[in-house]
């Protein structure tokens, strides 16, 4: 059986969400550290744009697309809502919003993998 790239994409998305969750946790842990600069991870859409996955050609009538290239999540300075007198740029409200977005990303990823897994199992059972 050939590789199924949707699982690879889901794995990359889970890795990205894990890196973002760790970054958010570090921001929250340093909320009272003087001069700490809040960080964030590039949006997954940017990571996906840099990945350039190549679809498989299962028919001669399908268009050929270029070779694939892996990309990694990059940490960058976050756009902060406020800067404290100590120079700290962590906003707990903003971090909670990002944590909720990351939780949603994990939920979406799990749902997609579960649905695709059911589809693969169904096709194997019917074969």
N, C-alpha and C positions, 0 to 999 in steps of 0.2 A: 504494500500500500504506500502511495506517495505521501509526502509531508502535507499536513493540513496547516496552512499558514494562519488561519484564524486563531488557533491556539497560541502561536508565536506572538501574534498581535495582542492577544489578551494577556499574555505573559509580560510583554513590554508595558502594557497599560498598568498592570498590577505593580510592576517594578517602579514605574513613574509615581504611582499613588503612594507606594511605600516610602520613596524618597521624599515626597511632599509631606507625608505625615510626620516623618522624622524631622524635617525642617521646621514644621509648625510646632512640634514638641520642643525643639531647641529654642525657638522664639519665645514660647510661653515660659520655659524654664529660666530664660534670661530677661524676663520682663522688668526686673528691678536692677539689672546690671547697668551701671553707668556707662554711657557711650556705646552700648551694644547696638549694632545695626541689624534690624530685622531682615531676614532673607526669605526668598520664595523660589520656587522651581518654575522653569519655563512651562507655559501651558502645553498640555499633551498634543494639541493641534500642531504646534510648532515642531515638536519632536516627531510627530507623524509625517509632517511635510518634509522633514530631513531624512526620513527613513527610506523612502522610495522602494516600497515592496513591489516585487514583480509578480503579477498574476500568472498562473499556469495556463498554457495553451492546451486545451483539450480537443481542439478542432483546428483544422488548417484555415478555417474562415475567421478565426479570432485574430485580433490585432496583436502584434508583438510590442512589448514595452521594455524599456531599458533594464539594466542589471540592478540588483538590490544592494543597499548600503545600510549598515546599522548606524543608529544615532543614540546618544545617551542624553539623559536629563541633565540640565545644567542649572546650578544654583546661582541666583542673582539677587541683588538688593531688592527688597520689596518696596512698593510704593506705600508709604505709611500715611495713615490718616492724621497722625499727630506726632510731635516730637516733644519729649519731656524736657524739663530744665537740665537734667543730667546728660542730655544728648541721646537718650535711648529712644529708638523709633518703633518699639513694639506697641501695638494697639491690641489689647486683649479682645476687644469686640471684633476687630478685623481678623484676628487669628481664629476666633470661634466660627466666623463665617467661612473662612478657608477650610477649617476642620470639617464643617458640615458638607462643603463641596467635595472634599476628599472622601468622606463617608459615602456620599452619593456615587462617586466614581467607583469605589469598591463594590457597591451594590449593583451598579450597572454591569460591571465586569463579571461579577458572579452570575448574574442573570443571563448574559450573553453566552458564557461558557456552558452553563447548565442547559440552555436551549440547544446549543450546537452539539453538546454531548448526547442529548436525547435524539437529535436528528441522526447522528452517526450510529447510535445503537439501533435505531429503527431501520436504517438502511442495511445494517449487518444482519439483523434478524430476518429481514425480508429477502435477503440475497440467497 
